[in-house]
Amino acid sequence: MSTPLPHNHFGPPPEPALGPAAAHLAAAEDAARRADFGTALRERYRAVTRGLEQRGILEEQRARTARETAQAATSALPGETVELPAAAHSFDEIVYGGRPGAEAEYRRLEQADQFSVAPPPKNAPAEITEQRRKTRKQRGAREKKEREPLELPALLRDWRFWAVLGALLGIVVLVYLVTHISPPPPSPPEHHDNTPYTPPPSTSKPPPTPRHPPNFGEGDDSIFERLPAWAAFGGAQLLIAWGAVLWWRGRRRGAVVREPLPVEAPANEVLAGQAGLYRKSRDHDHVAAKLRAATLRRLRPTLGITAETLPELVIAPLAARLHADPAMLRAALYDPVPDRGTLELVAAQLEWIEAEVL
């Protein structure tokens, strides 16, 4: 049984504070002395990256991923960077995948490292303290906040709020016109000699007041008949225009925004997106195949096998090395994975196999 390796903490990695190559090289050697080979490989790879930039072989670019760095270095120096693609793959799995680092991976990168010893950066001092970096970042965030204009609340920036408010105001105005505008009362008749009409005095007694108000029943005139013609016509036009505006704005989707391609995305976001797609697809066999291929790729140099080796010839040396049941190893490496529970079991078994062998 081999000594278990220290595991990295799971979760998103912290934001890298890239400094000179010498600082990352010293951190890598210190982590290797503590047998923390995950941190050692991460810092060694960053030392190689900064060394390539400080030597002028690569341009300084903070958004470059580990694989992009390996590809750029291989294009610039084809014969001297053959180990960088494999180291970049290990870097992504350790930093973003959360798996522990192996000593063999770090030693291969250490032997292939020819660039971490480099002259100091030209455009920056050899040592930049973390406190100064934090101070500059806080000052930049404060200045950006001061420059930003005052924004209205989201409710006031929503056109639907103003549409509803305008509709309510229109209804209030229409109701007011209906209830307060009526035709003038009829004028009393006049005599032929232009003298005003005076009704004759009534000699009859007024009818007794009923105890309950009489029920006159439903009227036969409409409320719209009491509206002036201009109010009815204007209100109808206003409602039609308002409906047209709502329909036009509701169908509007905005202008098409073009984005330059290809789009650069952080590696941890890409991995999180792929994991979400795998989980949503429920294709457990496909996910298990990816995990098994990665495990076998890392085990082949230690076991002395190739990608074309038959499953029986892979299981036999593993069973002898781990003193494990061959049926369990076959289930972990080759058998179908029908459900999520089996997938979780296979992932745990692969992690155990890799930790014991490497």
BELFENKA-V232430 format. One record per residue. NEAR is the number of other C-alpha atoms within 10 Angstrom. Layout:
[[NEAR] [NEAR]]
This chain:
[[9] [9] [8] [11] [17] [15] [15] [18] [12] [12] [10] [13] [14] [7] [6] [8] [10] [15] [19] [25] [29] [21] [18] [25] [23] [15] [18] [26] [19] [16] [19] [19] [10] [11] [16] [21] [29] [29] [24] [28] [32] [23] [24] [31] [29] [24] [28] [26] [25] [30] [27] [22] [20] [23] [17] [13] [15] [16] [12] [13] [10] [8] [11] [16] [16] [21] [18] [13] [20] [23] [17] [17] [21] [17] [11] [13] [12] [11] [10] [13] [19] [14] [16] [24] [18] [14] [23] [22] [13] [25] [26] [19] [17] [24] [24] [18] [18] [17] [20] [23] [27] [22] [17] [13] [18] [23] [15] [15] [19] [18] [9] [16] [19] [14] [18] [25] [18] [19] [13] [17] [18] [10] [7] [10] [10] [14] [12] [13] [9] [10] [9] [10] [12] [11] [11] [11] [12] [12] [12] [12] [12] [11] [11] [10] [11] [10] [9] [8] [7] [8] [8] [8] [8] [8] [10] [11] [11] [10] [13] [14] [12] [13] [15] [12] [11] [13] [15] [12] [12] [16] [13] [12] [12] [15] [11] [11] [17] [18] [11] [9] [12] [13] [9] [6] [6] [6] [6] [9] [11] [11] [9] [7] [6] [8] [9] [11] [10] [10] [7] [6] [6] [7] [6] [6] [6] [7] [6] [6] [7] [7] [6] [6] [7] [7] [6] [6] [6] [6] [6] [6] [8] [8] [10] [11] [12] [16] [18] [14] [10] [9] [15] [17] [11] [12] [16] [12] [12] [14] [14] [11] [12] [16] [12] [12] [12] [14] [11] [10] [13] [11] [8] [8] [7] [7] [6] [6] [5] [6] [7] [6] [6] [6] [6] [11] [11] [10] [17] [15] [12] [12] [15] [14] [12] [12] [13] [11] [12] [14] [13] [9] [11] [13] [15] [19] [17] [14] [17] [23] [15] [10] [17] [17] [13] [13] [17] [18] [12] [16] [19] [14] [12] [10] [15] [10] [16] [13] [9] [6] [11] [10] [11] [10] [10] [20] [20] [15] [15] [18] [16] [11] [13] [15] [10] [14] [13] [17] [12] [14] [21] [16] [15] [22] [23] [14] [14] [15] [21] [12] [12] [14] [11] [17] [19] [14] [14] [23] [19] [12] [17] [21] [15] [12] [18] [15] [20] [15] [15] [19]]
